[in-house]
Amino acid sequence: MEVITADRLLRTWKVVWLYLRTLLIFSLPLFLIGLIFVVVIHVMGPPPLKVPQTTVFYGSDESIIGEHEPLGQNRFWVKLEDISPYMTKATVAVEDRKFYRHHGFDLKRIGAALLADIRAGSKVQGASTITQQYSRNLFLAPDKTWERKLKEAVYAARIEANYTKDEIIQGYLNTIYYGHGNYGIEAASQFYFGKPAKKLNLAEASMLAGIPKGPSYYSPIANMDNAKKRQKIVLNAMVATGAASAKEAAEAYKAPLEIVGKTNLPVEKAAYFQDEVEYLLKNKLGLDAEEVKLGGYHVYTTLDPELQEKAEHWVEKSIPKTSSIQVGMAALDPRTGDVKAMVGGRDYQKSAYNRATQARRAPGSTFKPFLYAAALKNGFTPSTLLKSEPTTFFKGEENEYIPENFGNHYANDEITLAQAIAVSDNVYAVKTNIFIGPEQLVKTARDFGIKSDLSAIPSLALGTKPVGVLEMTSAYSVFANNGVKSEPRFITKVVDYKGDVIYEQDVEKKRVIDQEYAYVMTDLMKGVFDERLNDYTRVTGASISSLIDRPTAGKTGSTNNDNWIIGYTPQLVTGVWTGYDKGKSLHPFNDVLYSKNIWGHFMKDAMSGRPVAQFTQPEGVIGVNVNPDTGLLASDSCSKKRLSYYIEGTQPTKYCKGDAADKEKAPISPNQTGEKGFFKQIWKWIKG
C-alpha cells in the first residue's frame, strides 16, 4: 500500500485549491448575475398580460351584434376551459414538449441552438419555449437578435415566476398568430372552421396547431399540401408524447376538413344603439376610446336583435326612399327600462347623429299625459267638462295667446277629459294647465324623468319645449309600469378579456305616481284608438286603430315641424318621432302619417306571438259605463256607452237622460263645485 506523504498531500491540496479558486473566480460572477436577475425579476413583478383584443357587443339573447377589431385584426380572448383539449395537447406536443416540466427555459434546446448558431455565425435556430414565445407575442418584435433574446428571457422569467402553467398556455393560445389577420385560437377557429375553439376536434386542432410556425406557408387556404404535411408532423408529435394514439392520429389525418375561410360572425346590428353603448362605456366606466376598441371587452347589452330588425324594417318600409325626412325611435321594456330597439336615423353611413338620444324636438301633444296626470291629482276626473272653442288667453295686458286645434276642429261645447285626450283638444289642455298652475306640469314632468329645459308657461301643455325621444319614451314607461319608473338601461354587464365581470347595472326603479292614477291615465290613453269616444272629429289614432289587437295605450303629437306617437302595452313602450333635421315644415298630408305607420306596424309585429297582457287594475279604481259625450253614467236610453275607470269616489253618480243633446252633464268634480271667490271666478272663465 502506497504511503501518502505530507509533501504529496500538500501538493494535492494546492492543485485542488487552484481549481477551487479558478471555479470561484468564474462562478462568483455567475452567482452574482443570477442573484441580481432574481432580485430584478422579483422587483419588476408580474408583467401585464393584456394585449389588443376584439371588443364584442352582445344582444339580450347573447348573440353577437357587433365587434371592434384592433387594427383590422380579429382577436378574441377565451378561457382555457373554452378551448378544446385537443388544441392544447397538439400545441404543447409540437411547440414545447417539456412545457409542464421546465421553468420557462429548455437548457438542452438552448445548447443545441447555440451550437447551430455558432457554426452558422448568426442566429439561425430557435429554441424558444411556449413561455418565451408568449413573452415575444406580448412585448417584443419578432426579430432574431441577441438583445431581443435577452429581453425575452427577462419577460419569460417574470411570466413563469408569477403565473401558472395553465395561465401561460391560455395566454399563448389567445395571442399566437394563425394567419389571415386572426390572432388567438378563437378567432382562428371561427375563421377556418366556423365554430368556437371549444368544439374543435382532433383533425381540426392538429391542423391549426401547425399554422403558427409559418402562417402564410402552412395556411390550409393558401396551400393545403403544406398544411397537411405540417398536420402530419403535429399528429406524430402527439403520438410521441402520448397525447394521441397512433390510430387516433391516423384517423384524424384522413378526416375531411371543411374550411370556411371567413369569420362566422353576424353583420353588425343597431349602429346607433352601439354608439350609445360606447358613450356609456366611456362616461360611466371611464374607459377611453382606445380601451373600448382594443380592450377585448365582452359587453352584454339589452338590445333585442329581433325587435331591432323589425324596427329598422318598418322605418325603411314606411318612408319613401325619395323623402329626406328623418326618424328617431326607441322601444323599452317598461318593467326594467331595458332599451330593446333604437333607430337614430334612416342611414347611419350618411349620418351618425342619433336622433333618438341627441336630438331635442318639440313633442307637441305627446306632452299632455303629464299635464293630465297632474290634473287627476288636482281634482280632475275623466268626466271633467271644459268648453272646446276658439279661445284667446292673455299674458299680462299686452301679449295674447290663441292656441288652435288641429284643422280648427272645435266641439263648440263642453267636452270631457276623456274626449280631450282622444282628440287632442288644445284649448282644453291650456285651460287645464292654467287652472292647476303651469308649475305643477313642470314638476310632474320632472318626476317622470324629463330633464330637458322646461318653462312654467301656458303653452307648455302643448309640448312647446324641445325634448328627446328616449327621454319621452322612458317617461311614458311610468304609465305602463303602474306608476313606477325604471331608468333606461343599455348595458347589463361588462366582462374584461380575462373573463372577470368589471361592471354590472341593476334595474333602477322609483315610484313616480300612485298606481291608481297610472291606471286611469292608461285607460284615458286607450281612447286615442277608440273611435266611439267622439263625433265632432276623429280620435288621433284612428288611422292605425285597425292594427291594435290587444290592450294598448298611447298619445300622438304634432307641430309644424315634428310628428310624434308614443304608446305601450304592459310589455313594451315605443316612441317614434319623424321630421326634418333642418326644421323644414312637414307636408300636411304625407309627412304626418309616417310616425303613426311606423309605430303601429312595429308594435303589432313586435307583439306578435306574445301572450296578450292586461293592464293590472289596482284596488281603489272602479270601472263604470258612461256616456262618452256627457261623462255621466250610461242609462238604457243612452245610445252610446263606454267602460271608463275612475279613482274610487270620483266616478259620476248621475245618469244621462238621453244623448249629447241633453244638456245635463257631469259636474266639474266633487272638489271643484264648491269653490268660492277668486278660484270660482277663474274656473268659470277657464271652463268657458
Secondary structure, DSSP 8 states (H G I E B T S, - for coil): -----HHHHHHHHHHHHHHHHHHHHHHHHHHHHHHHHHHHHHHH--------B-EEEE-TTS-EEEEE-GGG-EE----GGGS-HHHHHHHHHHH-TTTTTSSS--HHHHHHHHHHHHHHTS-------HHHHHHHHHH------HHHHHHHHHHHHHHHHHS-HHHHHHHHHHHSB-STTEESHHHHHHHHHSS-GGG--HHHHHHHHTGGGSTTTS-TTT-HHHHHHHHHHHHHHHHHHTSS-HHHHHHHHHS------S--------HHHHHHHHHHHHHTS---HHHHHHB--EEEE---HHHHHHHHHHHHHHS-TT---EEEEEEE-TTT-BEEEEE--S-TTT----TTTT--B--GGGGHHHHHHHHHHTT--TT-EEEES---EEETTTEEE----GGG---SEEEEHHHHHHHT-HHHHHHHHHHH-HHHHHHHHHHTT--S----SGGGGGT-S-B-HHHHHHHHHHHHTTTEEE--B-EEEEE-TTS-EEEE----EEE-S-HHHHHHHHHHHHGGG-TTS-SSS--TTGGGGGG--SS-EEEEEE-SSEEEEEEE-SS-EEEEEEE-TT-----TTTGGGHHHHHHHHHHHHHHTTS--------TTEEEEEE-TTT-SB--TT-S--EEEEEETT-S--SB--SSTTS-----S-TTTTT--HHHHHHHHHHH-
